[in-house]
Amino acid sequence: MINEENKTLIRQKFDDFDHLLEVLLKWNLNFKQLDRGNFSGELFFVDHGGLQVSLSSFNRKFDQEGSSPSGYRTFAILASVDQQIIWRGKQVSGKNLLVFPETNELDALSYPGFRVYTIAISNEKVKEFLNVQNLNEQKVFQSNEGIVTPGKRVINDIRHQLEYLTWIVNENPKGINSSAFHQIFTKEIPSMILNSVITEKSIVQPSTLGFRKQRLHKALEYLKSCEDEMPTVQELCLITETCQRTIEYAFKEKYGFGPKEYMKKLSLNHVRNALKSADPDTATIKHLAGGFGFWHMGQFSADYKKLFCESPSETLREGK
């Protein structure tokens, strides 16, 4: 990490997602791992003068929740044109500019090999830019879940500028003080991003959720509130007022597996968080796992190791 002249630069690799969260203090992230394997990720991050630009990459499949920094308008571009993710219930690709809602809420499903550029522009700089062009902020950001398709040339130009920005700094960290960096970081990138959003017709309003997606949304909202044991699939059907066939299809359509498997993975992630924050001298795995509905320790340990490629005791020992 480099801090100089009011600039913050982070270039770091991570083998633990919690360590990444400790670095991104202004972000409130809650990622749930959905596929098997150890986590590894990389972060390039620059914060200067009311602007943040980052390049993040993760090797696992994640259900992404949380929020971007308050006081900023946040945007994202996938690092390659052929990438795809689920963004606020809609499939998007590297052809799109993603506009976070005013609430800064993050809601996405990403896959192994995920790489994304994130650009956060302070509200003051956004207002300053729009005032120069005599534009109303509310009208420009009329969509709460905007997906902008600026055109191939424009999106590629933005991506190339971001690539060049990271190249300058990776070649020489002192490059953050260069005139080229200053021009790209403080002028070119914010201007290109905001000009793309200004075209009102380019903001795609995701269509009203179909019945199946409505039921999935209701199910996921309920599961967020489950702090201990998950409901059965039958109970989830009653809660969402739908049949098992519909809820099975809804989960498989988004995640590639059904609600039972999703709830198990969700509970395993909850246990992992509990193990990481527990005192290894006093905590017991049986007690922590039981708090999330796991009572068969042999099966629990096997499922846990299958998902995270380490045993519960290893996670507990590596905690606080």
Beta strands, then each sheet from edge to edge (+ up, - down):
strand 1: 2-4
strand 2: 7-14
strand 3: 28-33
strand 4: 41-48
strand 5: 51-58
strand 6: 62-67
strand 7: 72-78
strand 8: 84-87
strand 9: 90-93
strand 10: 97-99
strand 11: 105-110
strand 12: 114-122
strand 13: 147-148
strand 14: 203-204
sheet 1: 1+ 2- 4+ 5- 12+ 7- 10+ 13- 14+
sheet 2: 3+ 6- 11+ 8- 9+
end
